[in-house]
C-alpha cells in the first residue's frame, strides 16, 4: 500500500497489497516454494508453492494491458485460464 505523505490519510492499494492477499489465501504456513518452467511472456510474473497438505499453489500477476491465456500443469493435471489484463490471480489444487 502507498500512504500519502501529505496527510497520511489517503491510502492507495497497489499490486503488492493484492499479491499479499492472494498469497495468504492459497499459500499455507510451512509451504515450500517450488520451481516453475515453461511459457513466459512480457508482463507475467508468477511463483509456485507446495503446501504441507500436498496441495499446490500459484500466484500470478499480469501487468500487461492484454488478457493472457495460461495453462498450469503439475505432471498429472492441467487447466487453462484467461488472466485479465492488469490483474492478480491465485490457484490452489490437489496433486
C-alpha positions as CSV (number, residue, x, y, z in Angstrom):
1,X,0.0,0.0,0.0
2,X,1.0,3.5,-0.6
3,X,0.2,6.1,2.1
4,X,0.1,9.8,1.2
5,X,2.9,11.7,2.9
6,X,0.9,14.9,2.6
7,X,-1.7,13.9,5.2
8,X,-1.1,10.2,6.0
9,X,-4.9,9.6,5.5
10,X,-5.0,8.7,1.8
11,X,-4.2,5.0,1.1
12,X,-3.7,3.6,-2.3
13,X,-3.8,-0.2,-2.7
14,X,-1.1,-1.1,-5.1
15,X,-0.4,-4.5,-6.8
16,X,1.7,-5.6,-3.8
17,X,-1.3,-5.2,-1.5
18,X,-3.3,-7.6,-3.7
19,X,-0.5,-10.1,-4.1
20,X,-0.1,-10.5,-0.4
21,X,-3.9,-11.1,-0.1
22,X,-3.7,-13.8,-2.8
23,X,-0.6,-15.4,-1.3
24,X,-2.2,-15.7,2.1
25,X,-5.4,-17.3,0.6
26,X,-3.6,-20.2,-1.2
27,X,-0.1,-20.5,0.4
28,X,-0.3,-22.0,3.8
29,X,2.1,-21.8,6.8
30,X,5.1,-24.1,6.2
31,X,4.8,-24.2,2.4
32,X,7.8,-24.7,0.2
33,X,8.5,-22.5,-2.8
34,X,8.9,-24.8,-5.9
35,X,10.4,-24.2,-9.3
36,X,8.4,-23.4,-12.4
37,X,9.2,-23.9,-16.0
38,X,7.6,-23.3,-19.4
39,X,6.0,-20.4,-21.1
40,X,7.0,-16.9,-20.2
41,X,5.7,-13.6,-21.5
42,X,6.3,-9.9,-21.0
43,X,4.3,-8.7,-18.1
44,X,3.6,-12.1,-16.4
45,X,5.2,-12.7,-13.0
46,X,4.4,-15.8,-11.0
47,X,5.6,-18.1,-8.3
48,X,4.5,-21.6,-7.1
49,X,4.4,-23.4,-3.8
50,X,3.7,-26.8,-2.4
51,X,1.7,-26.7,0.9
52,X,2.3,-29.2,3.7
53,X,-1.1,-30.8,3.0
54,X,0.2,-31.8,-0.5
55,X,-1.7,-29.0,-2.4
56,X,0.0,-26.8,-4.9
57,X,-0.5,-23.0,-5.1
58,X,0.3,-20.4,-7.8
59,X,0.0,-16.7,-7.6
60,X,0.3,-14.8,-10.9
61,X,0.4,-11.1,-11.7
62,X,-0.5,-10.0,-15.3
63,X,1.0,-6.5,-15.5
64,X,0.3,-6.2,-19.3
65,X,-2.6,-4.4,-20.9
66,X,-3.8,-7.6,-22.5
67,X,-5.6,-10.7,-21.3
68,X,-3.3,-13.8,-21.3
69,X,-4.4,-17.4,-21.6
70,X,-2.2,-19.6,-19.4
71,X,-2.1,-23.3,-18.8
72,X,-0.9,-24.8,-15.5
73,X,0.2,-28.4,-15.3
74,X,1.7,-30.5,-12.5
75,X,2.5,-33.6,-14.5
76,X,-0.8,-35.2,-13.7
77,X,-3.4,-32.5,-14.0
78,X,-3.7,-29.3,-16.1
79,X,-6.1,-26.4,-16.5
80,X,-6.3,-23.2,-18.6
81,X,-7.4,-19.8,-17.6
82,X,-7.8,-16.4,-19.2
83,X,-6.0,-14.0,-16.9
84,X,-7.5,-10.5,-17.3
85,X,-5.2,-7.5,-18.1
86,X,-3.7,-5.7,-15.0
87,X,-4.8,-8.4,-12.5
88,X,-3.6,-10.8,-9.9
89,X,-4.9,-14.4,-9.8
90,X,-4.3,-17.3,-7.4
91,X,-4.9,-21.0,-7.7
92,X,-4.7,-24.0,-5.3
93,X,-5.2,-27.6,-6.3
94,X,-4.5,-31.1,-5.1
95,X,-2.0,-33.3,-6.9
